[in-house]
Amino acid sequence: MIDADCNCPTEWAAPLAALLAEEPKLALAAPRVRSAPGAGPIAHYERHGSPLDMGPHPGLSGPGRAVPYVPSTALVARRSALLELSGFDEGLRFGEDVDLAWRALEHGWQVRYAPELEVEHQPRQTLAAWARQRFDYGSSAVPLRQRHADPVAPLRLAPLPAATWLAAAKAGIGAGLLLAAATACIAGARREDSSARLAVAELALRGQLAATRQLARAAYREWLPLSTAAALTSPRARRLAASLLLVDLAAAGSRPSGSERPPTTFPLLHLLDNAAYSAGLWRAALRERSPAALLPALRRPRAPALRPAEGVEPATRSPATGSTS
């Protein structure tokens, strides 16, 4: 399956079908979806930060992985898996691709992302159409949270990052940084080997950084109305909000989506992107009288472990993107 507004090689589906033939438990395989080059700030922004572009790293897809879902913009599916899953959920206007991928995982299937294959998708041509797309994406979070719970949460809380954020909110950014460094040192001190101590401390710091990026993203997307209200009423909240804004812009601007540098209009369009998504989410939550999609999820603490292929951080993007058309 492929959207009508995609540009793709004639034989784009054959390599993906070969993956399904090689892996019997694979239900879905998807290529990388790049935004087609074009003139104007929206086209340049989408080329660098399209929500359909899941990045350059291949692998299995799923909640908690570097690629949490694959969009149905271009997708090859196993017929038997689709029959078992009854295809897309017709009750979903947006987010149906995320739902399909996660239901496949819940039924024991696998989903693979293969960015070595690329297709191009045409971005929205006007600012109003682009903002409406993001608004619709935001509205998909509510029904997805009702179906899949924690993977749709704007933030997954673990005790140590939560304590760091609380210290920063109460005593300032310096206190938060000091607590983060102290917890990393404590984590490393549990290892007997000096090189292992350094490695574990580094992993703990990287975990704190990844969690802080997630908080910054949630503060300026899902929780944007709350962050704005807090910043308007409290100088301390205003300082914290300014710090989180810088973190969010830096993280968004450094997406590994290719050689393109972010356009000069990137910060403004990123804020508009988040505002439109947030508006769609809050409207859907109010309409359904369901705040679940706005609430964080708790994550069990676990000790950092050394792994041979460390370096790919957990996904920080929201899994709810909505329809890919």
Backbone hydrogen bonds in HBPLUS format (Angstrom, degrees):
<---DONOR---> <-ACCEPTOR-->    atom                        ^
c    i                          cat <-CA-CA->   ^        H-A-AA   ^      H-
h    n   atom  resd res      DA  || num        DHA   H-A  angle D-A-AA Bond
n    s   type  num  typ     dist DA aas  dist angle  dist       angle   num
A0075-LEU N   A0001-MET O   2.90 MM  74  5.36 164.8  1.92 160.5 161.2     1
A0003-ASP N   A0073-THR O   2.84 MM  70  5.33 148.6  1.94 157.7 159.1     2
A0006-CYS N   A0003-ASP O   3.31 MM   3  5.63 140.6  2.48 119.3 116.1     3
A0122-GLN N   A0005-ASP O   3.20 MM 117  5.91 159.0  2.25 158.3 164.1     4
A0007-ASN N   A0120-GLU O   2.66 MM 113  4.96 159.6  1.70 147.1 154.7     5
A0120-GLU N   A0007-ASN O   2.80 MM 113  4.96 174.8  1.80 156.6 158.5     6
A0012-TRP N   A0009-PRO O   3.23 MM   3  5.15 146.3  2.35 119.6 113.8     7
A0017-ALA N   A0013-ALA O   2.86 MM   4  6.12 155.8  1.92 158.2 166.1     8
A0018-ALA N   A0014-ALA O   2.97 MM   4  6.22 145.3  2.09 146.7 156.5     9
A0019-LEU N   A0015-PRO O   3.17 MM   4  6.50 140.9  2.33 135.5 144.8    10
A0019-LEU N   A0016-LEU O   3.08 MM   3  5.07 122.4  2.43  93.2 107.6    11
A0020-LEU N   A0016-LEU O   3.19 MM   4  6.62 151.7  2.27 145.8 152.6    12
A0021-ALA N   A0017-ALA O   3.01 MM   4  6.34 147.2  2.12 142.9 152.2    13
A0022-GLU N   A0018-ALA O   2.99 MM   4  6.24 142.3  2.13 142.9 152.7    14
A0023-GLU N   A0019-LEU O   2.99 MM   4  6.15 143.1  2.13 147.2 156.7    15
A0026-LEU N   A0023-GLU O   3.03 MM   3  5.46 165.0  2.05 121.2 124.3    16
A0110-GLN N   A0025-LYS O   2.75 MM  85  5.81 139.3  1.91 156.0 157.9    17
A0027-ALA N   A0110-GLN O   2.78 MM  83  5.68 164.1  1.81 153.2 156.1    18
A0078-ARG N   A0027-ALA O   2.84 MM  51  5.10 153.0  1.91 150.6 153.7    19
A0112-ARG N   A0028-LEU O   2.96 MM  84  6.32 167.5  1.97 152.8 154.3    20
A0029-ALA N   A0076-VAL O   2.93 MM  47  5.35 150.8  2.02 155.3 162.9    21
A0076-VAL N   A0029-ALA O   2.96 MM  47  5.35 165.9  1.98 161.2 165.4    22
A0030-ALA N   A0112-ARG O   3.06 MM  82  6.56 151.1  2.15 154.9 163.8    23
A0114-ALA N   A0030-ALA O   2.82 MM  84  5.93 174.2  1.82 176.2 174.8    24
A0032-ARG N   A0117-LEU O   2.82 MM  85  6.09 165.8  1.84 166.5 161.7    25
A0119-VAL N   A0032-ARG O   2.97 MM  87  6.38 151.2  2.05 164.7 174.0    26
A0034-ARG N   A0119-VAL O   2.88 MM  85  6.18 162.0  1.91 171.0 166.2    27
A0121-HIS N   A0034-ARG O   2.81 MM  87  6.16 153.4  1.88 155.2 163.9    28
A0036-ALA N   A0121-HIS O   2.90 MM  85  5.51 165.0  1.92 138.8 140.0    29
A0044-HIS N   A0040-GLY O   3.18 MM   4  6.42 159.9  2.23 151.0 157.1    30
A0045-TYR N   A0041-PRO O   2.87 MM   4  5.99 155.3  1.93 145.9 152.9    31
A0046-GLU N   A0042-ILE O   2.86 MM   4  6.07 166.1  1.88 156.5 159.9    32
A0047-ARG N   A0043-ALA O   2.98 MM   4  6.08 148.7  2.08 142.0 150.5    33
A0048-HIS N   A0044-HIS O   3.33 MM   4  6.57 142.6  2.48 137.8 146.0    34
A0048-HIS N   A0045-TYR O   3.13 MM   3  5.34 128.6  2.40  98.7 111.5    35
A0049-GLY N   A0045-TYR O   2.78 MM   4  5.95 159.2  1.82 155.3 162.5    36
A0050-SER N   A0046-GLU O   2.95 MM   4  4.39 121.4  2.31 139.1 127.5    37
A0053-ASP N   A0050-SER O   3.12 MM   3  5.40 153.7  2.20 107.4 115.0    38
A0059-GLY N   A0113-TYR O   3.18 MM  54  5.50 159.8  2.22 150.9 150.3    39
A0113-TYR N   A0059-GLY O   2.88 MM  54  5.50 171.3  1.89 157.4 160.4    40
A0061-SER N   A0111-VAL O   2.74 MM  50  5.37 164.6  1.76 151.4 153.0    41
A0062-GLY N   A0067-VAL O   3.01 MM   5  6.46 151.2  2.10 140.7 149.2    42
A0065-ARG N   A0062-GLY O   3.02 MM   3  5.54 158.9  2.07 139.2 141.4    43
A0081-ALA N   A0078-ARG O   3.10 MM   3  5.35 122.2  2.45 102.0 116.2    44
A0082-LEU N   A0078-ARG O   3.05 MM   4  6.41 160.5  2.09 156.9 162.5    45
A0083-LEU N   A0079-ARG O   2.95 MM   4  6.22 158.0  2.00 152.9 159.0    46
A0084-GLU N   A0080-SER O   3.01 MM   4  6.18 154.9  2.07 140.2 147.1    47
A0085-LEU N   A0081-ALA O   2.92 MM   4  6.14 150.9  2.01 148.5 156.5    48
A0086-SER N   A0082-LEU O   2.83 MM   4  5.75 111.5  2.31 137.4 153.8    49
A0087-GLY N   A0082-LEU O   2.93 MM   5  4.87 147.3  2.04 142.6 146.3    50
A0086-SER N   A0083-LEU O   3.28 MM   3  4.96 150.1  2.37  93.3 102.1    51
A0092-LEU N   A0089-ASP O   3.11 MM   3  5.79 168.0  2.12 121.8 124.1    52
A0099-ASP N   A0095-GLY O   3.08 MM   4  6.31 166.1  2.10 153.6 157.5    53
A0100-LEU N   A0096-GLU O   3.04 MM   4  6.12 156.0  2.10 136.8 142.9    54
A0101-ALA N   A0097-ASP O   3.09 MM   4  6.27 167.7  2.10 149.3 152.0    55
A0102-TRP N   A0098-VAL O   3.04 MM   4  6.25 161.9  2.07 152.9 157.9    56
A0103-ARG N   A0099-ASP O   2.89 MM   4  6.02 153.3  1.96 150.1 157.7    57
A0104-ALA N   A0100-LEU O   2.99 MM   4  6.18 150.9  2.08 146.2 154.1    58
A0105-LEU N   A0101-ALA O   3.20 MM   4  6.54 153.2  2.28 141.8 148.0    59
A0106-GLU N   A0102-TRP O   2.97 MM   4  6.23 155.1  2.03 144.8 151.7    60
A0107-HIS N   A0103-ARG O   3.05 MM   4  6.26 131.4  2.29 140.1 151.8    61
A0107-HIS N   A0104-ALA O   3.17 MM   3  5.20 135.6  2.37  95.6 107.8    62
A0109-TRP N   A0104-ALA O   2.91 MM   5  5.18 153.2  1.98 156.5 147.7    63
A0108-GLY N   A0105-LEU O   3.04 MM   3  5.19 160.7  2.08 111.7 113.2    64
A0117-LEU N   A0114-ALA O   3.24 MM   3  6.17 170.9  2.25 124.3 127.1    65
A0130-TRP N   A0126-THR O   2.97 MM   4  6.13 158.2  2.02 150.2 156.9    66
A0131-ALA N   A0127-LEU O   2.89 MM   4  6.04 161.9  1.92 149.3 153.9    67
A0132-ARG N   A0128-ALA O   2.94 MM   4  6.09 152.5  2.02 143.6 151.6    68
A0133-GLN N   A0129-ALA O   3.01 MM   4  6.22 149.4  2.11 141.4 149.1    69
A0134-ARG N   A0130-TRP O   3.18 MM   4  6.55 158.1  2.23 147.6 152.3    70
A0135-PHE N   A0131-ALA O   2.90 MM   4  6.14 153.1  1.97 147.3 155.5    71
A0136-ASP N   A0132-ARG O   2.90 MM   4  6.15 158.2  1.95 149.5 154.5    72
A0137-TYR N   A0133-GLN O   2.94 MM   4  6.25 151.5  2.02 145.9 154.4    73
A0138-GLY N   A0134-ARG O   2.98 MM   4  6.27 157.0  2.03 148.4 153.5    74
A0139-SER N   A0135-PHE O   3.09 MM   4  6.44 147.8  2.20 144.2 152.9    75
A0140-SER N   A0137-TYR O   3.11 MM   3  5.43 146.9  2.22 105.2 114.7    76
A0141-ALA N   A0138-GLY O   3.21 MM   3  5.79 160.2  2.25 115.5 120.6    77
A0144-LEU N   A0140-SER O   3.18 MM   4  6.24 155.3  2.24 150.0 157.5    78
A0145-ARG N   A0141-ALA O   2.87 MM   4  5.94 150.9  1.96 144.7 151.8    79
A0146-GLN N   A0142-VAL O   3.12 MM   4  6.38 151.5  2.20 148.0 155.9    80
A0147-ARG N   A0143-PRO O   3.13 MM   4  6.33 137.7  2.32 136.7 147.0    81
A0147-ARG N   A0144-LEU O   3.16 MM   3  5.08 126.6  2.46  91.7 105.3    82
A0148-HIS N   A0144-LEU O   2.75 MM   4  5.81 156.8  1.80 154.1 160.7    83
A0149-ALA N   A0145-ARG O   2.85 MM   4  4.49 144.3  1.97 121.8 125.7    84
A0152-VAL N   A0149-ALA O   3.08 MM   3  6.09 164.0  2.11 137.9 141.5    85
A0153-ALA N   A0150-ASP O   2.89 MM   3  5.23 162.7  1.92 119.9 125.8    86
A0297-ALA N   A0155-LEU O   2.86 MM 142  6.34 157.6  1.91 156.2 163.5    87
A0157-LEU N   A0297-ALA O   2.65 MM 140  6.00 151.3  1.73 165.6 172.2    88
A0299-ARG N   A0157-LEU O   2.67 MM 142  5.45 142.5  1.81 170.1 159.6    89
A0162-ALA N   A0158-ALA O   3.09 MM   4  6.09 161.6  2.12 160.2 166.0    90
A0163-ALA N   A0159-PRO O   2.92 MM   4  6.13 151.8  2.00 150.2 157.8    91
A0164-THR N   A0160-LEU O   3.02 MM   4  6.31 153.7  2.09 150.6 157.9    92
A0165-TRP N   A0161-PRO O   2.93 MM   4  6.23 161.7  1.97 154.6 158.6    93
A0166-LEU N   A0162-ALA O   2.97 MM   4  6.16 154.6  2.04 145.5 152.7    94
A0167-ALA N   A0163-ALA O   2.97 MM   4  6.19 155.0  2.03 145.2 151.5    95
A0168-ALA N   A0164-THR O   2.97 MM   4  6.26 154.5  2.04 147.4 154.6    96
A0169-ALA N   A0165-TRP O   2.88 MM   4  6.12 153.3  1.95 147.7 154.9    97
A0170-LYS N   A0166-LEU O   2.91 MM   4  6.07 152.6  1.99 147.2 154.4    98
A0171-ALA N   A0167-ALA O   2.78 MM   4  5.61 165.4  1.80 149.4 154.6    99
A0172-GLY N   A0168-ALA O   2.93 MM   4  4.38 134.7  2.14 113.8 121.0   100
A0176-GLY N   A0172-GLY O   3.29 MM   4  6.68 155.7  2.36 147.1 153.9   101
A0177-LEU N   A0173-ILE O   2.92 MM   4  6.23 159.8  1.96 156.9 161.9   102
A0178-LEU N   A0174-GLY O   2.93 MM   4  6.14 155.7  1.99 147.1 154.1   103
A0179-LEU N   A0175-ALA O   2.97 MM   4  6.18 158.1  2.02 147.9 153.2   104
A0180-ALA N   A0176-GLY O   2.97 MM   4  6.20 157.5  2.03 148.2 154.5   105
A0181-ALA N   A0177-LEU O   2.97 MM   4  6.23 160.8  2.01 150.0 154.4   106
A0182-ALA N   A0178-LEU O   2.93 MM   4  6.14 154.5  2.00 145.5 153.1   107
A0183-THR N   A0179-LEU O   2.92 MM   4  6.14 163.0  1.95 154.4 157.9   108
A0184-ALA N   A0180-ALA O   3.08 MM   4  6.26 152.1  2.16 143.4 151.2   109
A0185-CYS N   A0181-ALA O   3.01 MM   4  6.26 156.1  2.07 146.5 152.7   110
A0186-ILE N   A0182-ALA O   2.95 MM   4  6.21 156.9  2.00 150.0 156.5   111
A0187-ALA N   A0183-THR O   2.93 MM   4  6.10 157.8  1.98 145.0 150.8   112
A0188-GLY N   A0184-ALA O   3.01 MM   4  6.25 156.0  2.07 146.5 152.7   113
A0189-ALA N   A0185-CYS O   2.88 MM   4  6.03 143.4  2.02 143.9 154.2   114
A0191-ARG N   A0188-GLY O   3.12 MM   3  5.83 168.9  2.13 121.0 124.5   115
A0197-ARG N   A0193-ASP O   2.91 MM   4  6.22 147.6  2.02 148.2 158.0   116
A0198-LEU N   A0194-SER O   3.09 MM   4  6.41 159.5  2.13 149.9 153.8   117
A0199-ALA N   A0195-SER O   2.99 MM   4  6.20 157.6  2.05 143.9 150.5   118
A0200-VAL N   A0196-ALA O   2.87 MM   4  6.02 163.0  1.90 152.6 156.5   119
A0201-ALA N   A0197-ARG O   2.95 MM   4  6.08 161.2  1.99 147.8 153.4   120
A0202-GLU N   A0198-LEU O   2.90 MM   4  6.08 154.3  1.97 145.2 152.5   121
A0203-LEU N   A0199-ALA O   2.94 MM   4  6.21 156.4  1.99 145.9 152.3   122
A0204-ALA N   A0200-VAL O   2.89 MM   4  6.15 156.0  1.95 149.7 156.2   123
A0205-LEU N   A0201-ALA O   2.97 MM   4  6.23 157.8  2.02 148.1 153.7   124
A0206-ARG N   A0202-GLU O   2.88 MM   4  6.11 157.8  1.93 150.3 157.0   125
A0207-GLY N   A0203-LEU O   2.85 MM   4  6.06 149.3  1.94 144.8 153.5   126
A0208-GLN N   A0204-ALA O   2.99 MM   4  6.29 152.0  2.07 144.5 151.7   127
A0209-LEU N   A0205-LEU O   2.89 MM   4  6.19 155.1  1.95 148.1 155.1   128
A0210-ALA N   A0206-ARG O   2.86 MM   4  6.10 163.4  1.89 151.1 155.1   129
A0211-ALA N   A0207-GLY O   2.95 MM   4  6.10 159.0  2.00 145.8 151.9   130
A0212-THR N   A0208-GLN O   2.89 MM   4  6.09 149.6  1.99 144.2 152.8   131
A0213-ARG N   A0209-LEU O   2.94 MM   4  6.25 150.7  2.03 148.4 156.3   132
A0214-GLN N   A0210-ALA O   3.05 MM   4  6.37 150.7  2.14 143.7 151.5   133
A0215-LEU N   A0211-ALA O   2.96 MM   4  6.28 153.8  2.03 145.4 152.5   134
A0216-ALA N   A0212-THR O   2.89 MM   4  6.14 161.9  1.93 150.1 154.7   135
A0217-ARG N   A0213-ARG O   2.95 MM   4  6.15 156.5  2.00 146.4 152.6   136
A0218-ALA N   A0214-GLN O   2.94 MM   4  6.18 161.1  1.98 149.6 154.7   137
A0219-ALA N   A0215-LEU O   2.80 MM   4  6.00 158.9  1.85 153.1 159.5   138
A0220-TYR N   A0216-ALA O   3.13 MM   4  6.30 144.2  2.26 142.1 149.9   139
A0221-ARG N   A0218-ALA O   3.29 MM   3  5.10 167.5  2.31 100.6 103.9   140
A0223-TRP N   A0218-ALA O   2.76 MM   5  5.75 168.3  1.77 167.0 165.1   141
A0224-LEU N   A0221-ARG O   3.29 MM   3  5.10 168.2  2.30 109.9 109.6   142
A0226-LEU N   A0223-TRP O   3.03 MM   3  5.37 116.7  2.45 108.9 124.2   143
A0227-SER N   A0223-TRP O   2.91 MM   4  6.13 163.3  1.94 163.0 168.6   144
A0228-THR N   A0224-LEU O   2.93 MM   4  6.04 160.9  1.97 155.1 159.9   145
A0229-ALA N   A0225-PRO O   3.03 MM   4  6.18 162.1  2.06 143.9 148.8   146
A0230-ALA N   A0226-LEU O   2.96 MM   4  6.14 160.2  2.00 149.0 154.4   147
A0231-ALA N   A0227-SER O   2.95 MM   4  6.09 159.4  1.99 146.3 152.1   148
A0232-LEU N   A0228-THR O   3.07 MM   4  6.25 142.7  2.21 145.0 154.4   149
A0233-THR N   A0230-ALA O   3.18 MM   3  5.33 145.1  2.31 101.0 111.0   150
A0234-SER N   A0230-ALA O   3.06 MM   4  6.03 135.1  2.27 154.4 163.5   151
A0238-ARG N   A0234-SER O   2.88 MM   4  6.08 145.1  2.00 145.4 156.2   152
A0239-ARG N   A0235-PRO O   3.00 MM   4  6.32 151.5  2.09 146.6 152.5   153
A0240-LEU N   A0236-ARG O   3.06 MM   4  6.36 163.1  2.09 150.1 154.6   154
A0241-ALA N   A0237-ALA O   2.78 MM   4  5.91 157.3  1.83 146.4 153.3   155
A0242-ALA N   A0238-ARG O   2.94 MM   4  6.12 152.3  2.02 143.8 150.8   156
A0243-SER N   A0239-ARG O   3.08 MM   4  6.35 154.8  2.14 145.8 152.2   157
A0244-LEU N   A0240-LEU O   2.95 MM   4  6.24 161.0  1.98 152.6 157.6   158
A0245-LEU N   A0241-ALA O   2.88 MM   4  6.05 147.1  1.99 143.6 152.9   159
A0246-LEU N   A0242-ALA O   3.15 MM   4  6.43 157.4  2.20 145.9 150.4   160
A0247-VAL N   A0243-SER O   3.09 MM   4  6.41 155.7  2.15 146.6 153.5   161
A0248-ASP N   A0244-LEU O   2.86 MM   4  6.08 161.6  1.89 150.4 155.1   162
A0249-LEU N   A0245-LEU O   2.93 MM   4  6.14 166.9  1.95 155.0 158.1   163
A0250-ALA N   A0246-LEU O   2.96 MM   4  6.03 157.8  2.01 144.6 151.2   164
A0251-ALA N   A0247-VAL O   2.91 MM   4  6.07 161.7  1.95 151.0 156.0   165
A0252-ALA N   A0248-ASP O   2.91 MM   4  6.03 164.6  1.93 151.1 155.6   166
A0253-GLY N   A0249-LEU O   2.90 MM   4  5.87 154.7  1.96 142.1 149.5   167
A0254-SER N   A0251-ALA O   3.34 MM   3  5.35 145.3  2.47  95.8 105.3   168
A0257-SER N   A0255-ARG O   2.79 MM   2  5.54 138.1  1.96 106.9  94.2   169
A0266-PHE N   A0263-PRO O   2.95 MM   3  5.21 161.1  1.99 114.4 117.9   170
A0269-LEU N   A0265-THR O   3.03 MM   4  6.21 174.2  2.03 166.6 168.6   171
A0270-HIS N   A0266-PHE O   2.77 MM   4  5.82 151.6  1.85 156.1 164.5   172
A0271-LEU N   A0267-PRO O   3.07 MM   4  6.29 155.7  2.13 145.9 151.5   173
A0272-LEU N   A0268-LEU O   2.99 MM   4  6.31 156.7  2.05 148.7 155.6   174
A0273-ASP N   A0269-LEU O   2.77 MM   4  5.89 153.9  1.83 144.3 152.1   175
A0274-ASN N   A0270-HIS O   2.95 MM   4  6.22 163.7  1.98 150.1 153.1   176
A0275-ALA N   A0271-LEU O   2.89 MM   4  6.08 156.8  1.94 145.9 153.0   177
A0276-ALA N   A0272-LEU O   2.91 MM   4  6.08 162.0  1.95 152.3 156.1   178
A0277-TYR N   A0273-ASP O   3.06 MM   4  6.27 164.0  2.08 150.6 155.3   179
A0278-SER N   A0274-ASN O   2.84 MM   4  5.99 164.3  1.87 151.1 155.9   180
A0279-ALA N   A0275-ALA O   2.91 MM   4  6.09 155.2  1.98 145.0 151.7   181
A0280-GLY N   A0276-ALA O   3.11 MM   4  6.36 159.3  2.16 148.8 153.3   182
A0281-LEU N   A0277-TYR O   2.97 MM   4  6.25 158.7  2.02 152.5 158.7   183
A0282-TRP N   A0278-SER O   2.87 MM   4  6.05 172.8  1.87 159.0 160.3   184
A0283-ARG N   A0279-ALA O   2.98 MM   4  6.02 157.6  2.03 144.4 151.1   185
A0284-ALA N   A0280-GLY O   3.07 MM   4  6.18 161.6  2.10 143.6 148.7   186
A0285-ALA N   A0281-LEU O   2.88 MM   4  6.10 157.9  1.93 150.5 157.4   187
A0286-LEU N   A0282-TRP O   2.92 MM   4  6.05 158.6  1.97 147.8 152.8   188
A0287-ARG N   A0283-ARG O   2.86 MM   4  6.00 158.5  1.91 147.9 154.7   189
A0288-GLU N   A0284-ALA O   2.91 MM   4  6.00 160.6  1.95 149.3 153.9   190
A0289-ARG N   A0285-ALA O   2.86 MM   4  5.61 109.6  2.37 127.8 144.4   191
A0290-SER N   A0285-ALA O   2.92 MM   5  5.03 152.8  2.00 143.3 150.3   192
A0294-LEU N   A0291-PRO O   2.87 MM   3  5.47 160.2  1.91 123.2 130.0   193
A0295-LEU N   A0292-ALA O   3.12 MM   3  5.35 160.2  2.16 110.1 116.3   194
